[in-house]
Amino acid sequence: MSPVQFFIKYSWPLLALVIFIGSTVLLDRFNPKNAIIERLGKVYFSTDKTPCYSPQALFDMLDKYSDEDRRAHVRFIYLDLVYPVIYSVTVAIVLASLLSALLPASQSWLRYLALLPFLIAIFDCLENLSLLWIVQRYSASYRPFGLARFSSAMTTTKLFLMCVTAALISVALVALVVRMLRSSLPAATRP
């Protein structure tokens, strides 16, 4: 397959990959929580990227928040409620393209693995909604331990499924490259 044929065949997945990477970089670059990270230093931890955090660790961090920190965290959560839509669609397109290119028709049921990003998005939204509730209402007299445990469990599940999806994409990419390299060899030299 020539580079032009490759681009034509995989233009949608490539565009999806560019959108996914671009939106991730933009969200990170213009993250409203960056000021909190700068101000709190080591006390701050990303509830979005930390598996199995304890409710107490979350509450200790929230105790150090100023009113502006709380508003910034809420702004981030609102942005992060949109982001799962972007990444679930774009990563599902990439994964579906890879799986359909690799799997024979007899194993078409495995193509349902392309829905994993949507499952991740569900856990991400549940995490975000529970954190939004906590951050907006948190006070010295309101410490929702159960909801904080739920949020941590949603984060942990989301991160686990992200790792599974990343591993699946990596394996599929390697398999696709190997297949393409083998098919580019003359028939007499193929293993």
VMD Tcl script that draws the C-alpha trace (Angstrom):
set ca {
  {0.00 0.00 0.00}
  {1.46 3.32 -1.02}
  {1.47 6.30 1.37}
  {-1.29 7.93 -0.69}
  {-3.47 4.80 -0.54}
  {-2.78 4.55 3.20}
  {-3.83 8.17 3.73}
  {-7.01 7.76 1.68}
  {-7.98 4.53 3.43}
  {-7.24 5.84 6.92}
  {-8.06 9.56 6.55}
  {-10.97 9.45 9.04}
  {-9.01 7.65 11.75}
  {-6.05 9.97 11.17}
  {-8.31 13.03 11.43}
  {-9.88 11.57 14.59}
  {-6.42 11.02 16.05}
  {-5.43 14.64 15.30}
  {-8.66 15.93 16.90}
  {-8.10 13.74 19.97}
  {-4.49 14.86 20.43}
  {-5.32 18.51 19.71}
  {-8.24 18.63 22.15}
  {-6.15 16.92 24.84}
  {-3.32 19.42 24.42}
  {-5.74 22.37 24.42}
  {-7.53 21.17 27.55}
  {-4.20 20.68 29.31}
  {-2.80 24.02 28.14}
  {-5.86 26.07 29.10}
  {-6.81 24.08 32.17}
  {-8.49 26.40 34.71}
  {-6.89 24.29 37.47}
  {-3.35 25.27 36.41}
  {-3.43 28.20 38.86}
  {-4.47 25.84 41.67}
  {-1.63 23.48 40.79}
  {0.82 26.39 40.91}
  {-0.51 27.75 44.20}
  {-0.93 24.49 46.14}
  {2.14 22.66 44.85}
  {2.52 19.18 46.34}
  {-0.79 19.36 48.23}
  {-2.62 19.34 44.88}
  {-3.34 16.07 43.09}
  {-5.35 15.54 39.95}
  {-8.53 13.71 40.85}
  {-8.85 13.00 37.13}
  {-5.56 11.11 36.91}
  {-5.09 9.60 40.37}
  {-6.50 6.11 40.92}
  {-7.76 5.01 44.33}
  {-7.43 8.39 46.03}
  {-8.93 8.54 49.50}
  {-11.80 10.83 50.45}
  {-9.56 12.31 53.16}
  {-6.88 13.24 50.59}
  {-9.56 14.97 48.50}
  {-10.93 16.81 51.52}
  {-7.44 17.87 52.66}
  {-6.89 19.39 49.24}
  {-10.29 21.10 49.16}
  {-9.61 22.56 52.64}
  {-6.71 24.49 51.09}
  {-8.81 25.86 48.20}
  {-9.57 29.55 48.04}
  {-12.90 30.70 46.59}
  {-11.12 31.31 43.26}
  {-9.63 27.80 43.36}
  {-13.09 26.35 43.85}
  {-14.49 28.37 40.91}
  {-11.54 27.28 38.74}
  {-12.09 23.62 39.62}
  {-15.79 23.91 38.79}
  {-14.94 25.56 35.43}
  {-12.59 22.67 34.70}
  {-15.26 20.09 35.51}
  {-17.67 21.79 33.11}
  {-15.02 21.59 30.39}
  {-14.32 18.00 31.37}
  {-17.97 17.11 30.87}
  {-17.56 17.97 27.16}
  {-14.17 16.29 26.70}
  {-15.47 12.68 27.08}
  {-17.71 13.23 24.05}
  {-14.69 14.31 21.99}
  {-12.34 11.56 23.07}
  {-14.92 8.75 23.04}
  {-15.94 9.46 19.44}
  {-12.40 10.04 18.15}
  {-10.81 7.06 19.91}
  {-13.73 4.81 18.91}
  {-13.18 5.78 15.25}
  {-9.48 4.93 15.51}
  {-10.15 1.65 17.31}
  {-12.99 0.62 14.97}
  {-10.77 1.30 11.94}
  {-7.92 -0.76 13.34}
  {-10.17 -3.65 14.36}
  {-12.01 -3.77 11.04}
  {-8.69 -3.75 9.17}
  {-7.32 -6.61 11.25}
  {-10.17 -8.92 12.16}
  {-11.60 -11.54 9.82}
  {-15.37 -11.62 9.34}
  {-15.62 -14.70 11.58}
  {-14.41 -12.60 14.52}
  {-16.52 -9.54 13.80}
  {-17.98 -9.71 17.32}
  {-14.59 -8.45 18.58}
  {-15.28 -5.18 16.79}
  {-17.55 -4.31 19.70}
  {-14.32 -3.53 21.56}
  {-14.44 -0.25 19.65}
  {-17.21 0.75 22.08}
  {-14.77 0.77 25.02}
  {-14.17 4.55 24.70}
  {-17.89 5.16 25.25}
  {-17.78 3.07 28.42}
  {-14.79 5.14 29.55}
  {-16.79 8.30 28.86}
  {-19.66 7.07 31.05}
  {-17.31 6.49 34.00}
  {-15.62 9.85 33.33}
  {-18.96 11.68 33.36}
  {-20.01 9.94 36.58}
  {-16.67 10.95 38.11}
  {-17.11 14.55 36.93}
  {-20.70 14.89 38.13}
  {-19.84 13.50 41.57}
  {-16.83 15.82 41.85}
  {-18.91 18.78 40.70}
  {-21.37 18.06 43.52}
  {-18.56 17.73 46.05}
  {-16.55 20.81 44.98}
  {-19.59 23.07 44.78}
  {-21.00 22.05 48.17}
  {-17.91 21.13 50.18}
  {-17.45 22.79 53.56}
  {-16.09 21.91 56.97}
  {-19.55 20.64 57.89}
  {-20.24 18.82 54.61}
  {-17.77 16.04 53.87}
  {-19.51 13.46 51.65}
  {-17.25 10.44 52.20}
  {-19.52 8.06 50.28}
  {-19.68 10.32 47.23}
  {-15.92 10.87 47.36}
  {-15.39 7.08 47.42}
  {-17.75 6.75 44.46}
  {-15.85 9.44 42.55}
  {-12.53 7.74 43.27}
  {-13.95 4.39 42.10}
  {-15.19 6.01 38.87}
  {-11.73 7.53 38.29}
  {-10.00 4.21 38.96}
  {-12.34 2.32 36.62}
  {-11.96 4.99 33.92}
  {-8.15 4.86 34.15}
  {-8.13 1.04 34.03}
  {-10.33 1.03 30.92}
  {-8.11 3.70 29.36}
  {-5.09 1.44 29.88}
  {-6.94 -1.50 28.34}
  {-7.93 0.64 25.35}
  {-4.41 2.03 24.92}
  {-2.99 -1.51 25.04}
  {-5.57 -2.69 22.51}
  {-4.73 0.19 20.15}
  {-0.99 -0.45 20.56}
  {-1.31 -4.16 19.80}
  {-3.60 -3.45 16.85}
  {-1.18 -0.84 15.45}
  {1.77 -3.23 15.71}
  {-0.27 -6.00 14.06}
  {-1.33 -3.65 11.26}
  {2.25 -2.50 10.64}
  {3.50 -6.10 10.60}
  {0.73 -7.05 8.16}
  {1.56 -4.09 5.91}
  {5.28 -4.88 5.97}
  {4.65 -8.55 5.15}
  {2.35 -7.66 2.28}
  {4.97 -5.31 0.82}
  {7.51 -8.17 0.56}
  {7.67 -10.16 -2.68}
  {5.66 -13.40 -2.35}
  {8.79 -15.57 -2.53}
  {10.40 -13.87 0.50}
  {7.37 -13.82 2.82}
  {7.67 -15.94 5.97}
}
mol new
graphics top color blue
foreach p $ca { graphics top sphere $p radius 0.5 }
foreach p [lrange $ca 0 end-1] q [lrange $ca 1 end] { graphics top cylinder $p $q radius 0.2 }
display resetview
